[in-house]
Amino acid sequence: MPNPRLASRYAKALLDLAVEQNAVDSTLQDIRLLDAVSKQSREFTNMLRSPIINAAKKQEVVAAVLSGKMSALTEGFIKLLVSKGREANLPEIADAFITQYKVMKNIKTVKLTTATPLSDTVKQNIIKNVVASVHKGEIEVTEVVDPNIIGGFILQMDDKLVDASVRRDLNDVKTQFQKNIYVSTIFN
């Protein structure tokens, strides 16, 4: 069962420990690896959440999958979670850690939706304009291709949305014609 408060607390504890030991970047790489394994392997996540498999067996599986690929700090953290029976929350903790890291480093995630893939120069121009007008920190771009928007782009950052798509423009024109605002002003 998802428990965001628990995940946030464990993630904060790991981030604080990583800052204290000056190992934030290596811990972030470890957690991103754990997050990728959790998202790519449904079996791994199901094994972590299984009440039938005992903690020792879960620890063996986690060690087999991740051993040698993580720092001692992260391996110790994962062992602690397994010994406390919190291994089912590992994927949530990984997400919470990445989110808290981004807050700490002032990194914003921007979702850019276009009808076709963008060239690197166009993407860099958009990022430069976003940084200049909205955010004074680092920008991480998630690019999505959706041919349904026909053309233009949709830019989403936090609770802000800029919809400069052709689909939205066509919907606006359709709405204006359905309301007949021009007809009523001509005949009055």
C-alpha positions as CSV (number, residue, x, y, z in Angstrom):
1,M,0.0,0.0,0.0
2,P,1.5,3.4,-1.0
3,N,2.6,5.5,2.0
4,P,4.0,8.8,0.8
5,R,4.8,10.1,4.3
6,L,6.9,7.1,5.1
7,A,8.7,7.3,1.7
8,S,9.3,11.0,2.2
9,R,10.8,10.5,5.7
10,Y,13.1,7.6,4.6
11,A,14.2,9.6,1.5
12,K,15.0,12.7,3.6
13,A,17.0,10.6,6.0
14,L,19.0,9.1,3.2
15,L,19.5,12.5,1.6
16,D,20.6,14.0,4.9
17,L,23.1,11.1,5.4
18,A,24.4,11.5,1.9
19,V,24.9,15.2,2.4
20,E,26.7,14.5,5.7
21,Q,29.0,12.0,4.0
22,N,29.5,14.1,0.9
23,A,28.1,11.3,-1.3
24,V,25.0,13.0,-2.7
25,D,25.9,12.4,-6.4
26,S,26.8,8.7,-6.0
27,T,23.7,8.1,-3.9
28,L,21.6,9.8,-6.5
29,Q,23.1,7.4,-9.2
30,D,22.3,4.5,-6.9
31,I,18.8,5.5,-6.3
32,R,18.2,6.2,-10.0
33,L,19.4,2.7,-10.7
34,L,17.1,1.3,-8.1
35,D,14.2,3.4,-9.6
36,A,15.0,2.1,-13.1
37,V,15.1,-1.5,-11.9
38,S,11.8,-1.1,-10.1
39,K,10.1,0.5,-13.1
40,Q,11.5,-2.0,-15.7
41,S,11.0,-5.2,-13.7
42,R,7.5,-5.8,-12.4
43,E,8.8,-9.1,-10.9
44,F,11.3,-7.2,-8.8
45,T,8.7,-4.9,-7.4
46,N,6.3,-7.8,-6.8
47,M,9.0,-9.7,-5.0
48,L,9.7,-6.7,-2.7
49,R,6.0,-6.4,-1.9
50,S,5.3,-10.1,-1.4
51,P,4.4,-11.1,2.1
52,I,5.2,-14.7,1.4
53,I,8.9,-14.2,0.7
54,N,11.0,-13.8,3.9
55,A,13.3,-10.8,4.5
56,A,16.5,-12.9,4.1
57,K,15.5,-14.1,0.6
58,K,14.5,-10.6,-0.4
59,Q,17.9,-9.4,0.8
60,E,19.6,-12.1,-1.3
61,V,17.6,-11.1,-4.4
62,V,18.3,-7.4,-4.0
63,A,22.0,-8.1,-3.4
64,A,22.1,-10.3,-6.6
65,V,20.5,-7.6,-8.7
66,L,22.2,-4.5,-7.3
67,S,25.4,-5.8,-5.6
68,G,28.6,-4.1,-6.9
69,K,26.6,-1.4,-8.6
70,M,25.9,0.7,-5.5
71,S,27.9,2.5,-2.9
72,A,28.2,1.1,0.6
73,L,25.9,3.9,1.9
74,T,23.0,2.9,-0.4
75,E,23.5,-0.8,0.1
76,G,23.5,-0.3,3.9
77,F,20.3,1.8,3.6
78,I,18.6,-0.9,1.6
79,K,19.6,-3.6,4.1
80,L,18.2,-1.5,6.9
81,L,14.9,-1.2,5.0
82,V,14.7,-4.9,4.4
83,S,15.5,-5.7,8.1
84,K,12.8,-3.2,9.2
85,G,10.2,-4.7,6.8
86,R,10.0,-1.6,4.6
87,E,11.3,-3.1,1.4
88,A,7.9,-2.8,-0.2
89,N,8.3,0.9,-0.1
90,L,11.6,1.0,-1.9
91,P,10.2,2.2,-5.2
92,E,8.3,5.0,-3.5
93,I,11.4,6.0,-1.5
94,A,13.4,6.1,-4.6
95,D,10.9,8.5,-6.2
96,A,10.7,10.6,-3.1
97,F,14.6,10.8,-2.9
98,I,14.8,12.0,-6.5
99,T,12.1,14.6,-5.9
100,Q,13.8,15.9,-2.8
101,Y,17.2,16.0,-4.5
102,K,15.7,18.1,-7.3
103,V,14.2,20.5,-4.7
104,M,17.6,20.7,-2.9
105,K,19.4,21.5,-6.2
106,N,16.7,23.8,-7.5
107,I,16.0,21.6,-10.6
108,K,12.7,21.9,-12.3
109,T,11.2,19.3,-14.6
110,V,9.6,20.6,-17.7
111,K,7.4,18.5,-19.9
112,L,7.6,19.5,-23.6
113,T,5.0,18.0,-25.9
114,T,5.4,18.4,-29.6
115,A,3.9,16.8,-32.7
116,T,7.3,15.7,-34.1
117,P,10.7,15.2,-32.4
118,L,12.6,18.5,-31.9
119,S,16.2,19.2,-32.9
120,D,18.7,19.9,-30.2
121,T,19.0,23.6,-31.1
122,V,15.2,24.2,-30.9
123,K,15.1,22.3,-27.6
124,Q,18.0,24.4,-26.2
125,N,16.3,27.6,-27.3
126,I,13.1,26.6,-25.5
127,I,15.0,25.7,-22.4
128,K,16.9,29.0,-22.6
129,N,13.7,31.0,-22.8
130,V,12.1,29.1,-19.9
131,V,15.1,29.7,-17.7
132,A,15.2,33.4,-18.7
133,S,11.5,34.0,-18.1
134,V,10.3,31.6,-15.4
135,H,13.0,29.7,-13.5
136,K,16.4,30.8,-12.5
137,G,17.8,27.3,-11.8
138,E,18.5,24.2,-13.8
139,I,15.9,22.7,-16.1
140,E,15.4,19.0,-16.8
141,V,13.3,18.4,-20.0
142,T,11.0,15.5,-20.5
143,E,10.2,15.4,-24.2
144,V,6.9,13.8,-25.4
145,V,5.9,13.3,-29.0
146,D,2.1,13.5,-29.6
147,P,1.0,13.8,-33.2
148,N,-2.5,14.7,-32.1
149,I,-1.5,18.2,-31.3
150,I,-0.9,18.7,-35.0
151,G,1.8,21.4,-34.6
152,G,3.2,23.8,-32.1
153,F,4.0,22.7,-28.6
154,I,2.7,22.3,-25.1
155,L,5.0,23.2,-22.2
156,Q,4.2,22.2,-18.6
157,M,6.2,23.1,-15.5
158,D,4.8,22.6,-12.1
159,D,1.3,24.1,-12.2
160,K,2.0,26.3,-15.3
161,L,0.9,25.2,-18.7
162,V,1.6,27.0,-22.0
163,D,-0.5,25.5,-24.8
164,A,0.7,26.8,-28.2
165,S,-0.6,23.9,-30.2
166,V,-2.5,24.0,-33.4
167,R,-5.1,21.6,-31.9
168,R,-5.9,24.2,-29.2
169,D,-6.1,27.0,-31.8
170,L,-8.5,24.9,-33.9
171,N,-10.6,24.1,-30.8
172,D,-10.8,27.9,-30.0
173,V,-12.0,28.7,-33.6
174,K,-14.6,25.8,-33.3
175,T,-15.9,27.2,-30.0
176,Q,-16.2,30.7,-31.5
177,F,-18.2,29.4,-34.4
178,Q,-20.4,27.4,-32.2
179,K,-21.2,30.4,-30.0
180,N,-21.9,32.5,-33.2
181,I,-20.5,35.6,-31.5
182,Y,-19.8,37.2,-34.9
183,V,-23.3,36.6,-36.2
184,S,-25.0,38.2,-33.3
185,T,-22.9,41.4,-33.6
186,I,-23.5,41.7,-37.3
187,F,-27.3,41.5,-37.1
188,N,-27.8,43.8,-34.1
